[in-house]
Amino acid sequence: MTPLLWAAVAAVANLVGGLVLVRRSDRSIRVLEALVAFGAGFMLAVTLVEMIPEALTGTQEDVAVSAIFLLAGYLAVHLAQHVLTPHFHFGEETHAISPMAGVTALVGLLLHTFFDGVAIASGFQVSAELGTLLFAAVFVHKLPEGLAMASVMLAGGQSKGRAVGAAGLLGVATIAGVLVTERFQPLAQHGLALAAGVTLYVAASNLVPEFQGKKTRTSSAFAFFGGVGVFWVTRVLLGS
């Protein structure tokens, strides 16, 4: 499969997450909440063990430049999701918010999901093994991401159709990230470092705090460490 097809599979997961929310399947929502902790562990392991070491290679000058792009990716997500966006968190939104808050949350998540596509494309430029690991890291948080986006739109007074459509747009942004990376040389060169910063933020600053505040801390901890364990197993199976 090409990076574009992997991105399309991930995009479908965004849409499924939105559909789960609007259909109000409580059991499915609980499963997606567990995926938040699992995805945090998997993404954190991929970022620290694979993405950052691979991005910070070359001459001393190359490493310094890549480190700047890594920091830029981290800061960009914080700016989009927690400065420009007044109200957003992963998981179901249970309080009413303004329609504009839902729109700004969508804009913030579009930036993040665009870099999901950048991560997939950049990974496959290095190797099939790294690309597959990055696809898996993207995929495991796509379902709760779609759920979160749909819930924010519903809390802002939007219809169920628009809520699912917003979740679907996140998938479109992921596909766009792959296409732009393959055609824009500067992004192809530094995309892995940027994506590493974005993934590090999503895992450590978005997902981990989300499940730390839950009452089911024990099960969340098992899911979190399970995500790290599955990363290592997948890494071995891929021969990475």
N, C-alpha and C positions, 0 to 999 in steps of 0.2 A: 504493500500500500504506500502511496505517496503521502508527504506531509499534509497536502490539501485534503485527502480522504480521511486521515486521522483527525484533522481539525473538524471536518464535517461530522464525524462520530461524536466528538466532544460537544459540538454545537447542538446536536440532538438531545444530549443530556441536559443542557440548559432548558430546553423546551419541556422535557419530561418533568423537571423539577417544578416548573411553573404550573403544569397541569396537575401535579400531585397536590399543590396548594389549593388551587381553585376547586378541586373536587373534594377537598376536605377529608382525605383519608388519614385519620389520626395515626394509624399504625405505620403508614408510609412516612409520615412526617417524623415520627420517632426514629425510624431507620435513617432518614436523611440527617437528623440531628446527630446520630452516632457517626455518620460519615464525616461530619465536621471535625470531630476529634481524630478519626482515622486519617482523614486527608491532611490534617495538620502535621501528624507524625510523618507520613509519607513525603509530603512536600518539603518539610524541614530537612529530612535526611537527604533527599535528592539535591536540594540547594547546597547544603554544606559539604556533601561528599562528592558530588558530581559537577554541578554547575559552576560554583565558585572556583574550584581548582582548575577546571577546564578554561574558564574565562580569564584567569590570572596567569597566563603563560606568555612566553616570549621574552623579549628584552626587558630591562628594568623600566624603560620608557613605556613599552607596551603595557606592562603590568600597571603602571601608574595611571595611564589613560583608562584602562579597563576598570580600575578601582573607582575612578570618577564616575564612569557610566553606571557602575553597580550602585553607587550612592545615589545617583540621579534617579534610577529606577525606584529605589526605596522611597525617596522623598516625593517623587511624582505621585505615587499611590496615596501617600499620606495627604498631600495637597488636594487630590481629587476626591478622596473619600471622607476626610475629616476636617478639612478647612473650607473648601468650596461647597461641600455637601453638608447641610446642617444636621441631617439625621439619617444615619445608616448603620446597620450592623448585620452580620450574618445570622441566619435563623429567622423565624417567623416574627413579623412585626404585629404586636397585639394592641397598640395604641393608635388612635386616630392622629393623622398628620395632615399638613396642608398639601394640596395637589402639587405645588411647586417643589416641595421637599421630595416627592416621588420622582419628579422630572430630574432634579439635580442628582439624586441617587443613581438614576439611570445613566446620566452623563459620566459620573464618577466610575461606575462599574464598566462602562464601555471602554474606558481607558485601560482598566485592568484586564478585561477579556481580550482586548486587542493584543496585549503583551502575552497573553496565553498563547495566541497564535504565533507570535514572534518566538516564544520559547520552543514550541514544537518545531518550527522551521529551522531555527538556529541549532537545535539539538541534532536534527537529521543532517545538517551540513557538517557536523563533526563526525558522527557515526550513527548507524542504524540503532545500535544499542542505546546510546544516549537519547536519541529521538524517541524511542519507545518508552524509556523511563520518564521522559518529560511529558509525553502524551498521557501516561498513567497518572502522573502528578496533577495534570490539568483535569483529567476526567473525574478523579475522585472528589473534586470540590465543585464540579459543574452542577451536579444535582442540587445540593444545598444552596448554591449560588442562584440558580433559577428560582428556587423556592423563595429565597430572600427577596429577590427582585419583584416577583409577583405579589408577595405580601405587602411590600412597601407601596406598590401601586394601588392595591385594594385599600390599604389604610389611608391613602390619599384621596379616596372617593372615586377611583377609576373603575371601569367595568371589568368583568372577568376576562373578556376578550382582549382588552388592552393590557391587562396584567400578563396574560400568556404571551401576547405580542412583544411586550417589553423583555420577557425572558428569552424569547426567540431572537431579539435584536442582539443580545449578548453573544449568542452563537454566531450571528453574522459578523460581529466584530472580531471574533476569533478567526474565522475564515479570512477576513480582510488582513489580519495580522500576518498570516502565512503568505498571502499574495504579495503584500508590500515588502516583506522581508526578502522574498525571492527576487524582487525586481529593483530594490533600492539598496545600492552597494553600502553606504554608510551604516544602514541598519543591519545588513547582513554581516558586516564586520564587527559591530559592537552589540548586536542584538542579544547575544547570550549573556553578556554582562548586565545589560539593562533588564533582561528577563529574570536574571538571578536576583537583582535587587527587588523587583516586583514580587517574585515568588517568596522571597524571604519575608517581606512585609506581610503578605497575605497569610503565610503560615504562622509567623511568630506574633504579629501585632493585631491580626484580625481573628484568625481561627482559634488560637490558644486561649485568649481572653474570653472568647464566646463560650467555650465549654467549661472553663474554670469556674464560672459563676453558676453553673447548673447544680441542681440538687443531686443528680446522678453522677457525682464526681468519681466514684469507684469504677463504674462501667465506662465512663469517659476516659479514665486513665488507662484502662485495659485497651480501649480502642486506639488511643494515642500511641501507646507503645507497640500495639499491634501493627499500626501503620508503619512504624520504623522497622519492625521485624519483616513485614511483607516486602518493604523496599529491599532489604538485604537479600531475601530469598529471590526476588525478581532479578536483582543485580547478578547474583550467582548463575541463575538460569540463563540469563542473556550473555553470560561470559564477559560482563563489563569489567 
